[in-house]
Amino acid sequence: MPHRTSRTDAYGDHRDQWVHIVGDGAADLVVCFVHGGYWRPSYTAALMDPLVERVTRDSRNVAAVNIEYRRESDPVAMQADVRTALRRARDLFPDAVRVAVGHSAGGHLALLCAEDVDLVVALAPVTDLVGGYAARIGSGAVAELMGASPADRPDAFDAATPRPSTVPTLLVHGVDDDRVPMSHSQDFARRARDLHAPVDFFEFARLPHMELIDPDAPHVPAVAAWVSRHLRNRRKDAS
């Protein structure tokens, strides 16, 4: 097992504005993790620690940046934090390909900040805030995040809703997900097809919501293969 450097850096003055970095300048791939937890402060970046350990365990060519961000019912602040952290990763690893891997609410934020990375992997992302508000996902998590209804703040809901981008994106969702309905990913993928955006969608029959951040879960090899394929394509294009 290669020796890995590990440290925590602040990117702002708030106690939750920090990144944990595993790896060094030799990396040519940097995986930036954005944790979920319905945007609530009781859930932390520690959720992604098993994935950080897995992706950095065997190769000096892969680094990880595990992102913490403010969870204060302010989608603008959360997006700004994640964007700043992703740009910190770019500054630390200027020659590496950067992949944002976001789970659940973190998938929502990763999709909002897609233009700051080279690839996005969104694991059971929240992509429909209006629908999520109506369905009361997470026992009213969207209402807590937005502080109002879609009728009261339509522009804020629109601004906080992710849209397909030109950045290659993979959505992964389980049919049996009982926390974020798979329809979120299905609808996002459908919109992407209509826009000819580079979005792929992997559907799994049995993949509970929290299993998506289990490094031994069945979707992990498919996600790794997707990332590897895009890395090979980028290298071909550069040669």
Helices and strands as residue ranges (DSSP letters): E 6-10, E 18-22, E 29-34, G 45-48, H 49-56, E 62-67, H 75-92, E 97-103, H 105-112, G 114-116, E 119-123, H 129-135, H 141-146, H 154-159, E 169-174, H 183-195, E 199-204, G 209-213, H 220-238
